[in-house]
Amino acid sequence: MEFAELIKTPRVDNVVLHRPFYPAVEGTLCLTGHHLILSSRQDNTEELWLLHSNIDAIDKRFVGSLGTIIIKCKDFRIIQLDIPGMEECLNIASSIETSEWRLSYVNKEFAVCPSYPPIVTVPKSIDDEALRKVATFRHGGRFPVLSYYHKKNGMVIMRSGQPLTGTNGRRCKEDEKLINATLRAGKRGYIIDTRSLNVAQQARAKGGGFEQEAHYPQWRRIHKSIERYHILQESLIKLVEACNDQTHNMDRWLSKLEASNWLTHIKEILTAACLAAQCIDREGASILIHGTEGTDSTLQVTSLAQIILEPRSRTIRGFEALIEREWLQAGHPFQQRCAQSAYCNTKQKWEAPVFLLFLDCVWQILRQFPCSFEFNENFLIMLFEHAYASQFGTFLGNNESERCKLKLQQKTMSLWSWVNQPGELSKFTNPLFEANNLVIWPSVAPQSLPLWEGIFLRWNRSSKYLDEAYEEMVNIIEYNKELQAKVNILRRQLAELETENGMQESP
């Protein structure tokens, strides 16, 4: 997660800046990912540009509805901001307070963890030396990092690889301190392990394992089993085979569909994501999510939990940022997982439709909440296609380190730069979208989870009538928008006429 996503109120007007030896200045306060900026329209007035990294401490006080923030800087400056509105003041203060989180460059040049990006967000109380020690205690060097910050209550989702406790019950005090640093006073946290208890116990014999209750007393461990690797690949192969069956026998079709277990995997992933979201939003508890490596089922759960909790993740740009952050930068090995699909005769053990399952889960939620997503089904289908075969460099490689070595940023074009062109974007925009700022809770009942026909049956039957119906729906919506716009114009004209008549009749 980037700092910009922690910003609750990015802009406030009528803020007054007080500095020693300078007259008070009233202007607009803006928060960016790096700076606090106060801009005034007064002539010859110097703007304030303050780096977040220069903030040493913050004090707050309130008089009625007026809030005041005192910012004490590392270069010994003291700056006062008078902000109208208690809520705006609290939001600004909590957004720029640096007491909880910081950006760490410990993984610069991918020296600590090859599957992490160079910059990660971690608790401020944990220094880089401690992070290096924790990295040796977690699978693949994947120490716990911030995945999501819930603005409503300040709870967070962390993700990592499994702890390397082994059969001897190895412990790491720095690891314990790191994840405890995410807890509020008197609060407990949840560790969601995406493996069954039996699989997690078996991992100990191979040097892995799970967090011991004795060393993590403030955390409750929950096991939510999500399948992976060859089991998922075999499930996809069986599903595609069922979809290609031309016998048109109902019993045979239903039997093959059930035998594939594809919808069961969907249910398992969504159930774990709903649990994570419930811990955050309803229990008011922070969580740590991991399986074995932390690059597959872990990312499915953290991503879907954000879809449930965070309205921005349901917008086109927000979803793109989610994919970039929770899949590409978080080290999902696209090159390995998406090397083959369902038809190849050679089956590599690292192939698995992990990302496709995630997209299917998103489609299930979109289907249940058709007005809450800015993007449509075509957007998800497009992402599936480019994950397996693409002329863009976005999904190439297995992690950020490989993409840097291959210099993909210089040699290839980003998928997002193509998608975000107005002409292309219109194809992926949901005409029913109405911004929904609430948490959405999808049903995981079997009857609520149908087969995604847009992916698995689109080459087996014509979509002509569905496409025509969709086009007609878009036309009706556009017509209604135009009609509403004309009504609004007439209302304004009527109001202006009434105002003019009132003025003429007044003595």
Secondary structure, 3 states (H helix, E strand, C coil): CCHHHHCCCCEEEEEEEECCCCCCEEEEEEECCCEEEEECCCCCCCCEEEEHHHEEEEEEEEECCEEEEEEEECCCCEEEEEEECHHHHHHHHHHHCCCCEEEECCCHHHCCCCCCCCCEEEECCCCHHHHHHHHHHEHHHCCCEEEEECCCCCCEEEECCCECCCCCCCCCHHHHHHHHCCCCCCCCEEEEECCCHHHHHHHHCCCCCCCCCCCCCCEEEEECCCCCCHHHHHHHHHHHHHHCCCCCCHHHHHHHHHHHCHHHHHHHHHHHHHHHHHHHHCCCCCEEEECCCCCCHHHHHHHHHHHHHCHHHHCHHHHHHHHHHHHHCCCCCHHHHCCCCCCCCCCCCCCCCHHHHHHHHHHHHHHHCCCCCCECHHHHHHHHHHHHCCCCCCCCCCCHHHHHHCCHHHHCCCHHHHHCCHHHHHHHECCCCCCCCCCCCCCCCHHHCCCCHHHHCCCCCCCHHHHHHHHHHHHHHHHHHHHHHHHHHHHHHHHHHHHHHHHHHCC
